[in-house]
Amino acid sequence: MEQRHVTTYAPHIVRLMLVGGNLALWAAALCQVGWLGTKEIHGMVELAAAFTALSVGIMALIRYYAQASVPLLLIGCGFLAVFFLDLANALIVNPSFNTFFTRGTNALLPWSWFASRIVLGALLLVAMVYLVKHRTVTRVRPIVWYFVTIVLTVFVLSYYTLLPIPRAYYPDFFIFRPWELLPGVLFVGAFVLLMRSDAWKADRFYQWLSVALLVNVGVQFFLMPFSSVLFDAPFIAAKVAKLLSYVFVLTGFLSSITELYEKTKIQADDLRKFKLALDQTSDQVMITDIDGKVLYANQGVARLTGYDLSEVLQHTVWNGELWESPMDRAFYTNLWKTIKKKKQTFTGEVTNKRKDGTEYITALTISPVSSGGDDEQYFIGIERDITEEKQIDKAKTEFVSLASHQLRTPLSSINWYTEMLLDGDAGKINKEQREFLTEVKEGSRRMVDLVNSLLNVSRLELGTFMIEPEATDIVALAESVVDEQRPRITEKGHTFTTKFAKRIPAMNVDTKLLRMVFQNLVSNAVKYTPNNGQLTFEIKKDTKNKRVAITIADNGIGIPTEQQKQIFGKLFRADNAVASETDGNGLGLYIVKSVIEESGGTIRFESEEGKGTSFFITLPEKGMIHRAGSKMLDATPGYETKAKQITKKKKVVAPSPLKGRTILVIEDEPTQRTTLRRRLSKEGAKVLKAKDGAEGLTLALAKHPELIFLDIVMPNMNGLEMEEVLRKDVWGKEVPVIALTNIDDTTKIKQLENRKSFKYLLKSNVALDDIVAAAKDVLG
């Protein structure tokens, strides 16, 4: 916000120098003048000073109650006390008041002056101490200082009439009135403290107060101490200078009021602009008291909720009542605990209802704000409508689900039919036909890999993927990944060195995700290193940083310097990588980086084109950070993805355990249903087919198959519903079921895992041999 008013203090320094210099000159001159004033002059000057002090005191207290500034309270008390003392000093010379002041003018005048000066100097000094030490609002009870001021004033006035008055003049001394130096010291202290503070730089009142203090210093050091008799030139000059100092303080108040008025106008203008800006913003902004009662609401509230602002102000929010929120009570209990008790910012997503009953979702942020006092607290809440974003996310999620099922299903069929043709299930094929079919199978594999990678990227960006750490021997995991790559390593003649520390304890990691990371980096190292290369896989403890350090290095083609910043980008492959190996989709390193960083780890690399690349990963010793999610990331096709998933087994020349066994295939996709029937029939099994859960249930209860292959996503009755009904039957409780599915929702996957005699295979990641091996594993 524009700052259009700045108080300059350079001219004030000049003002102080001029006042100090003039005081010194006038003091020197007046001490040489033999002129004597009169009681009348003294009385008029003191009377004017008294009422000026009264004005200053009243204005100081008014400003104190407006700003809660303790120095102003003490200044006000000081000048109100001085009003009574200076008034008494003026009335002493009036014959009408002789009955009240019986000690006589000559005895009382010097000490009544001194009393006024000592009281004002003391209170101004204390005020400046507060100004320097307590710049914020300080808890002070005004009644205490009022009481002190009254007691002090009454004591001084009583002193005039009740107690003996000491000698005032010492004509034999160089300084005729040495007692006057004591108030001077107090004024000097107050002046020094004021100049040490920053208040005089920013506030005109304190600038004028500093001038007044300097005048009073001059009065107490250069004028009144050298007054030899009553009403002489230094005496009267001191009285006039004192009045002038009061006028300076009064001028300070008046000028600061003008300055305050100007600032208030600017602030009001800025506030109007700020409010206009807030009203134009699409976000909902509210300020509430400590109990949630709305003190301010912008127009965004009306636009978002449909309620008029008059229906919102002074009502309680963030409890689910005003907006009829469907959120549970635990949500609001946690909200208030966070902002009110913990005094921390709360963030979350909340569903509310508009006035017309439609629901909307907002991203809510509520921050506690202290107004300065210990108990005074406000809350500022900002809500952004994310309903459309949520709808888009839902649409993206639904698309991912559609892609997961609809794209994978035909690819699985292509893979399985190709596999059957290559295995000779449809008759012998010649060499050229085998080459063509092998290319089809490889192309299909690449397509499955691309679909899985795209789906993984979508899950990462949507934040729906899960991380489920469990105690894992990461060295054994790394060794298994290297073993998977061993045929390719041998084929290319690489030397692969492993440097795995011996005493690395089991770590809490998501085995599937870390395997995916290792597979990607190791396969890249093997793929992009020319024959007879040197590859290294190292795992060691970084005790100092409480992390585990992982390095995968090669002396391969490296990464061009100008492209290294893009290497973790989506769909990016370096030029030399494309030239070296056409197979690749440019998503692997993006997925690796996302997984590692979301797990609480770090990843970086060093590379030089033509000399090789080293990837450096660190993971916390305590393991990966758990993340709740609804989707699993897909592993590389052909690799194990879950502990319960059936892995591919080697073919053994022996009678098939499936021969003569009855197997029911329940699958809504005709080509896959036919493929499974043919492949299982080749093993000698008696295969029954059903196109949905309802038909499959009827067949199962009638024929009592020994094994059921069950698709999960089907019309009429899906696989989970069919299996639930099946288990209610006495026979159905024990029949083994293997699910064939493309679903990736972790909630549904867990339902599969938790069922008795229930195993599952992901269609996109298994070959027909895997399916046959699973059946043999169950029935053999």
Residue pairs with C-beta under 8 A, 6 or more apart in sequence:
1 270
1 273
1 274
2 270
4 266
5 259
5 262
5 263
5 266
7 201
7 202
7 203
7 204
7 207
7 259
9 200
9 201
9 207
12 200
12 207
12 210
12 211
15 207
15 211
16 210
16 211
16 214
19 211
19 214
19 215
19 218
20 214
20 218
23 214
23 215
23 218
23 222
23 241
24 218
24 222
26 237
27 218
27 222
27 223
27 226
27 234
27 237
28 222
30 223
30 233
30 234
30 237
31 223
31 226
31 233
31 234
33 233
34 232
34 233
35 232
35 233
36 229
36 231
36 232
36 233
37 231
37 232
37 233
37 235
37 236
38 231
39 93
39 105
39 231
40 93
41 231
41 236
42 90
42 93
42 109
42 231
42 235
42 236
42 239
43 90
43 91
43 93
43 94
44 90
45 236
45 239
45 240
45 243
46 86
46 87
46 89
46 90
46 239
47 87
47 90
48 243
49 86
49 90
49 239
49 242
49 243
49 246
50 82
50 83
50 84
50 86
50 87
50 89
50 90
51 83
52 243
52 246
52 247
52 250
53 79
53 80
53 82
53 83
53 86
53 246
54 79
54 80
54 83
55 250
56 75
56 76
56 79
56 246
56 249
56 250
56 253
57 75
57 76
57 77
57 78
57 79
57 80
57 82
57 83
58 76
58 80
59 76
59 250
59 253
60 72
60 73
60 75
60 76
60 79
60 253
61 72
61 73
61 76
61 80
63 69
63 72
63 253
64 70
64 72
64 73
64 76
64 142
68 137
69 137
70 127
70 130
70 134
70 138
70 140
71 127
71 128
71 130
71 131
72 127
73 127
73 140
73 142
73 145
74 123
74 124
74 126
74 127
74 130
74 145
75 123
75 124
75 127
75 209
75 249
77 123
77 145
77 146
77 148
77 149
78 119
78 120
78 122
78 123
78 124
78 127
78 149
79 120
79 246
79 249
80 149
81 119
81 120
81 123
81 149
81 152
81 153
82 116
82 119
82 120
84 153
84 157
85 112
85 115
85 116
85 119
85 153
85 156
85 157
86 116
88 101
88 112
88 157
88 160
89 109
89 112
89 113
89 116
91 97
91 100
91 101
92 101
92 105
92 108
92 109
92 112
93 105
93 109
100 161
101 108
101 160
101 161
102 161
103 160
103 161
103 165
105 230
106 230
107 165
107 168
108 160
108 165
109 230
110 168
110 169
110 177
110 230
111 159
111 160
111 165
111 166
111 168
112 160
113 224
114 179
114 180
114 183
115 156
115 159
117 180
117 183
117 216
117 220
118 182
118 183
118 186
119 152
119 153
119 156
120 183
120 216
121 183
121 184
121 185
121 186
121 187
121 190
121 216
122 186
123 149
124 186
124 187
124 190
124 213
125 186
125 187
125 189
125 190
125 193
127 190
128 189
128 190
128 193
128 194
128 197
129 193
130 138
131 193
131 194
131 197
131 199
131 206
132 193
132 196
132 197
135 197
136 372
137 372
137 373
168 177
168 179
169 176
169 177
169 228
169 229
170 176
170 177
170 178
171 228
175 181
175 225
175 226
176 225
176 226
176 227
176 228
177 224
177 225
177 226
177 227
178 225
180 220
180 221
180 224
180 225
181 220
181 221
181 225
183 216
183 220
184 216
184 217
184 219
184 220
184 221
187 213
187 216
187 217
187 220
188 217
190 213
191 210
191 213
191 214
191 217
194 200
194 206
194 209
194 210
194 213
195 210
197 206
199 206
200 206
200 207
200 209
200 210
203 256
203 259
204 252
204 255
204 256
204 259
205 252
205 253
205 255
205 256
206 252
207 252
208 248
208 249
208 251
208 252
208 253
208 255
209 248
209 249
209 252
211 245
211 248
212 245
212 246
212 248
212 249
212 252
213 245
215 241
215 242
215 244
215 245
215 248
216 241
216 242
216 245
218 241
219 238
219 241
219 242
219 245
223 234
223 237
223 238
223 241
224 234
224 235
224 238
226 234
227 234
227 235
227 238
229 235
275 298
278 285
278 298
278 299
278 300
279 298
279 299
279 300
280 299
281 298
281 300
282 300
282 303
282 384
282 385
283 300
283 382
283 383
283 384
283 385
284 297
284 298
284 300
284 301
284 304
284 305
284 362
284 381
284 382
284 383
284 384
284 385
285 296
285 297
285 298
285 300
285 301
285 380
285 381
285 382
286 294
286 296
286 297
286 298
286 301
286 312
286 317
286 380
286 381
287 294
287 295
287 296
287 297
287 378
287 379
287 380
287 381
288 294
288 295
288 316
288 317
288 318
288 378
288 379
288 381
289 295
289 378
289 379
290 340
290 376
290 377
290 378
290 379
291 316
292 316
292 317
292 318
292 319
292 336
292 379
293 314
293 315
293 316
294 312
294 313
294 314
294 315
294 316
294 317
295 313
295 378
296 313
297 309
297 312
297 313
299 309
301 307
301 309
301 312
302 308
302 309
302 312
304 354
304 360
304 362
304 383
304 385
305 312
305 323
305 352
305 354
305 355
306 354
306 355
306 356
307 322
307 355
312 322
315 322
316 322
317 323
317 381
318 332
318 335
318 336
318 366
318 379
318 381
319 332
319 336
320 327
320 329
320 331
320 332
323 352
323 353
323 354
324 352
324 353
325 350
325 351
325 352
325 353
326 351
326 353
326 359
327 350
327 351
331 348
331 350
334 346
335 346
335 348
335 366
338 344
338 345
338 346
339 345
339 346
339 366
339 367
339 368
339 379
340 368
343 368
343 377
344 368
345 365
345 366
345 367
345 368
346 364
346 365
346 366
346 367
347 363
347 364
347 365
348 363
348 364
349 361
349 362
349 363
349 364
349 386
350 361
350 362
350 364
350 383
351 359
351 360
351 361
352 359
352 360
352 362
353 359
353 360
354 360
360 385
360 387
361 385
361 386
361 387
361 390
362 383
362 384
362 385
362 386
362 387
363 383
363 384
363 386
364 381
364 382
364 383
365 381
365 382
365 383
366 379
366 380
366 381
366 382
367 379
367 380
367 381
368 377
368 378
368 379
369 377
369 378
369 379
369 380
370 376
370 377
370 378
371 377
371 378
393 462
396 458
396 462
397 462
397 464
400 455
400 458
400 459
400 462
400 631
400 744
401 743
401 744
401 745
403 451
403 454
403 455
404 455
404 742
404 743
404 744
405 713
405 742
405 743
407 451
408 448
408 451
408 742
408 763
408 764
409 669
409 672
409 742
409 763
410 671
411 444
411 447
411 448
411 451
411 764
412 672
412 742
412 763
412 764
413 669
413 671
413 672
413 675
414 440
414 444
415 441
415 444
415 445
415 448
415 767
416 672
416 675
416 676
416 679
416 767
416 768
417 671
417 675
418 437
418 440
418 441
418 444
419 441
419 767
419 768
419 769
420 426
420 675
420 678
420 679
420 768
421 429
421 433
421 437
422 429
422 434
422 437
422 438
422 441
423 768
425 678
425 679
425 682
429 437
445 637
446 583
446 585
448 637
448 764
448 765
449 585
449 636
449 637
450 585
450 587
451 764
452 634
452 636
452 637
452 764
453 585
453 587
453 588
453 591
453 634
454 587
455 634
455 744
456 465
456 587
456 591
456 633
456 634
457 570
457 587
457 590
457 591
459 465
459 629
459 631
459 633
459 744
460 591
460 594
460 595
460 598
460 633
463 629
464 629
464 630
464 631
465 598
465 627
465 629
465 631
465 632
465 633
466 627
466 628
466 629
466 630
466 631
466 632
466 746
467 510
467 513
467 598
467 599
467 624
467 625
467 626
467 627
467 629
468 510
468 626
469 508
469 509
469 510
469 623
469 624
469 625
469 626
470 508
470 509
470 510
470 511
471 506
471 507
471 508
472 506
472 507
472 508
472 509
472 511
472 514
473 506
474 504
474 506
474 507
474 509
474 514
474 539
474 548
475 500
475 501
475 504
475 539
477 511
477 514
477 515
477 518
478 498
478 500
478 518
478 537
478 539
479 498
479 500
480 515
481 515
481 518
481 519
481 522
482 489
482 496
482 498
482 522
482 537
484 519
484 639
485 496
485 522
485 523
485 526
488 523
488 526
488 527
489 496
489 526
489 535
492 526
492 529
492 530
492 531
492 532
492 533
493 531
493 532
493 533
494 526
494 529
494 531
494 532
494 533
494 534
494 535
495 532
495 533
495 534
495 535
496 535
496 536
496 537
497 534
497 535
497 536
497 537
498 536
498 537
498 538
499 536
499 537
499 538
499 539
499 540
500 537
500 538
500 539
501 539
501 540
501 541
503 541
504 539
504 540
504 541
504 548
507 548
507 619
507 621
507 623
508 622
508 623
508 624
509 599
509 619
509 623
509 624
510 599
510 624
512 632
512 633
512 635
512 641
512 642
513 595
513 599
513 624
513 633
514 624
515 635
515 639
515 640
516 591
516 592
516 595
516 633
516 635
516 636
517 592
517 595
517 596
517 617
518 552
519 635
519 636
519 639
520 588
520 589
520 591
520 592
520 636
521 552
521 592
521 615
522 535
522 537
522 552
524 588
524 589
525 535
525 552
525 553
525 554
525 556
525 613
526 535
526 554
527 581
528 554
528 556
528 557
528 577
528 580
528 581
528 613
529 535
529 554
529 555
529 556
529 557
529 612
530 556
530 557
533 554
533 555
533 556
534 554
534 555
535 552
535 553
535 554
535 555
536 551
536 552
536 553
536 554
537 551
537 552
538 549
538 550
538 551
538 552
538 553
539 548
539 549
539 550
539 551
540 548
540 549
541 547
541 548
541 549
541 621
542 548
542 549
542 618
545 618
546 620
546 621
546 622
547 618
547 619
547 620
547 621
548 618
548 619
548 620
548 621
549 616
549 617
549 618
550 616
550 617
550 618
550 619
551 614
551 615
551 616
551 617
552 614
552 615
552 617
553 612
553 613
553 614
553 615
554 612
554 613
554 614
555 611
555 612
556 612
556 613
557 576
557 577
557 580
557 609
557 610
558 576
558 607
558 608
558 609
558 610
558 611
558 612
558 613
559 567
559 574
559 576
559 577
559 605
559 607
559 609
559 613
560 574
560 575
560 576
560 609
561 608
561 609
563 572
563 574
563 575
564 605
564 607
566 572
567 574
567 589
567 605
568 589
568 590
568 593
569 586
569 590
570 586
570 587
570 590
571 585
571 586
571 587
572 586
572 590
573 584
573 586
576 609
577 584
578 584
591 633
592 603
593 603
595 633
596 602
596 603
596 617
596 619
597 603
598 625
598 627
599 619
599 624
599 625
599 627
600 619
600 620
600 624
600 625
601 617
601 618
601 619
601 620
601 624
602 617
602 618
603 615
603 616
603 617
604 615
604 616
605 613
605 614
605 615
605 616
606 613
606 614
606 616
607 613
607 614
629 746
630 745
630 746
630 747
631 744
631 745
631 746
632 641
632 744
632 746
632 749
634 641
634 744
634 762
634 764
634 765
635 641
635 765
637 764
637 765
638 648
638 765
638 767
639 765
640 647
641 762
641 765
642 749
642 753
644 753
644 759
644 760
645 759
645 760
645 761
645 762
646 738
646 759
646 761
646 766
646 770
646 773
646 774
646 777
647 770
648 766
648 767
648 769
648 770
648 773
649 769
649 773
649 776
649 777
651 769
656 683
656 684
656 776
657 776
657 779
657 780
658 680
658 683
658 684
658 685
658 772
658 775
658 776
658 779
658 780
659 683
659 684
659 685
660 684
660 685
660 686
661 684
661 685
661 686
661 706
661 707
661 779
662 685
662 686
662 688
662 703
662 704
662 705
662 706
662 707
663 680
663 685
663 686
663 687
663 688
663 705
663 706
663 707
663 708
663 709
663 775
664 687
664 688
664 689
664 690
664 696
664 699
664 700
664 703
664 705
664 707
664 708
664 709
665 673
665 676
665 677
665 680
665 687
665 688
665 689
665 690
665 709
666 689
666 690
666 691
666 692
666 693
666 695
666 696
666 708
666 709
666 710
666 711
666 714
666 719
666 722
667 673
667 676
667 689
667 690
667 691
667 709
667 711
667 714
667 740
668 691
668 692
668 711
668 713
668 714
668 715
669 711
670 691
672 711
672 740
672 763
673 689
673 691
675 768
676 687
676 709
676 768
676 771
677 687
677 689
679 768
679 771
679 772
680 687
680 772
680 775
681 687
683 772
683 775
683 776
685 775
688 699
688 703
688 705
690 696
690 698
690 699
691 714
692 714
692 715
692 716
692 717
693 714
693 716
693 717
693 718
693 719
693 721
693 722
694 716
694 717
694 722
696 708
696 710
696 722
697 717
697 722
697 725
697 726
699 705
700 708
700 726
700 732
700 735
701 726
701 729
701 731
701 732
704 731
704 735
705 735
706 735
706 736
706 779
707 735
707 736
707 737
707 738
707 775
707 778
707 779
708 726
708 735
708 736
708 737
708 738
709 738
709 740
709 771
709 775
710 719
710 722
710 723
710 737
710 738
710 739
710 740
711 719
711 739
711 740
711 741
712 718
712 719
712 720
712 739
712 740
712 741
712 743
712 748
712 752
713 719
713 741
713 742
713 743
717 725
719 739
719 741
720 748
720 751
720 752
723 737
723 755
723 758
725 732
726 732
726 735
726 737
727 733
727 756
733 756
734 757
735 757
736 757
736 759
736 778
736 779
737 755
737 757
737 758
737 759
738 758
738 759
738 760
738 761
738 771
738 774
738 775
738 778
739 752
739 758
739 759
739 760
739 761
740 760
740 761
740 763
740 771
741 752
741 760
741 761
741 762
741 763
742 762
742 763
742 764
743 749
749 760
752 758
752 760
753 760
759 774
759 778
761 770
761 771
761 774
